[in-house]
């Protein structure tokens, strides 16, 4: 098939007087342009999503490797429990948990939690490499 024949048959609504024009009117041209832009956007979104999935897989792999270290596992449990304790205390402040208690009790509780997490960080720094499996 020649290039001219290809253009002549490009549109099912082509008129013989169009003489090889690809589009009959501006509407067809706009639709083709829109399709091309949507295809470009779709390809870019797929590429971004693929890169995101690969990165998520790498992060999950590293997390699973790190969780094999007992120091990291203890840190996860300890930090999660302290965070839950503090959030529970904050959420229930007006209901029952800290109602009627002086500010010094609230500050002592918070300072104790922060001290525990700081001590845990120092101990973890010392013992992390001993259990590291990398």
C-alpha positions in Angstrom: 0.0 0.0 0.0 1.4 3.4 -0.9 1.7 6.3 1.4 -0.9 8.2 -0.5 -3.4 5.3 -0.3 -2.7 5.0 3.4 -3.6 8.7 3.9 -6.6 8.5 1.6 -8.1 5.6 3.6 -7.0 6.9 7.0 -10.5 8.1 8.0 -13.7 6.1 7.3 -15.4 9.4 6.6 -12.8 10.7 4.2 -14.1 12.5 1.2 -12.4 12.3 -2.2 -11.8 16.0 -2.3 -9.8 15.9 1.0 -6.8 14.8 -1.1 -4.9 12.9 1.5 -5.6 15.0 4.6 -5.5 12.8 7.7 -8.4 14.5 9.4 -11.8 15.6 8.0 -12.2 18.4 10.4 -10.9 20.1 13.5 -12.9 17.9 15.8 -11.1 14.8 14.6 -7.8 16.5 14.9 -8.6 17.6 18.5 -9.7 14.0 19.3 -6.4 12.6 17.9 -4.4 15.2 19.8 -6.3 14.4 23.0 -5.8 10.6 22.5 -2.0 11.2 22.1 -1.8 13.3 25.3 -3.8 10.7 27.2 -1.5 8.0 26.0 1.5 10.0 27.1 0.0 10.6 30.5 -1.0 7.0 30.9 2.6 5.9 30.0 4.1 8.3 32.5 1.7 7.2 35.2 2.5 3.5 34.6 6.2 4.3 34.6 5.8 6.2 37.9 3.7 3.4 39.4 6.2 0.8 38.4 9.1 2.8 40.0 7.0 3.2 43.2 6.3 -0.6 43.4 10.0 -1.4 43.0 10.8 1.1 45.7 8.1 -0.3 48.0 9.5 -3.8 47.4 13.0 -2.6 48.3 11.7 -1.0 51.5 9.8 -4.1 52.5 12.9 -6.3 51.9 15.0 -4.0 54.1 12.3 -3.9 56.8 12.1 -7.7 56.9 15.9 -8.0 57.1 16.0 -5.4 59.9 13.3 -7.1 61.9 15.4 -10.2 62.1 17.7 -8.2 64.4 16.4 -8.5 68.0 17.4 -5.0 68.8 15.2 -3.6 66.1 12.3 -5.8 67.0 12.5 -4.8 70.7 12.7 -1.1 69.6 9.6 -1.5 67.4 7.6 -3.1 70.3 8.9 -0.6 72.9 8.4 2.5 70.8 4.9 1.4 69.6 3.8 0.7 73.2 5.1 4.0 74.5 3.5 5.9 71.6 0.2 4.1 72.2 0.4 4.9 75.9 1.0 8.6 75.3 -1.7 8.8 72.6 -4.2 7.1 74.9 -3.3 9.4 77.7 -3.7 12.5 75.5 -6.9 11.3 74.0 -8.5 10.5 77.4 -7.1 13.6 79.1 -10.5 15.2 79.4 -12.4 12.0 80.0 -10.6 10.1 82.8 -6.9 9.3 82.3 -5.3 12.6 83.5 -8.4 14.4 84.7 -7.8 16.2 87.9 -4.0 15.4 87.9 -1.6 18.3 88.2 0.6 19.4 85.3 3.7 18.0 87.0 2.3 14.5 86.8 1.6 14.9 83.0 5.1 16.4 82.5 6.7 13.6 84.6 4.9 10.9 82.6 6.1 12.5 79.3 9.6 13.0 80.5 9.7 9.4 81.7 8.6 8.2 78.3 11.1 10.3 76.5 13.9 9.2 78.9 13.0 5.5 78.3 13.1 6.1 74.5 16.4 7.9 74.8 17.9 5.1 76.9 16.6 2.6 74.4 18.3 4.5 71.6 21.6 4.5 73.4 21.5 0.8 74.1 20.4 0.1 70.6 23.3 2.0 69.2 25.7 -0.1 71.3 24.2 -3.5 70.5 22.7 -3.1 67.0 25.9 -4.1 65.1 26.2 -7.3 67.2 23.0 -8.6 65.9 23.1 -7.1 62.4 22.7 -9.8 59.7 23.8 -7.7 56.7 
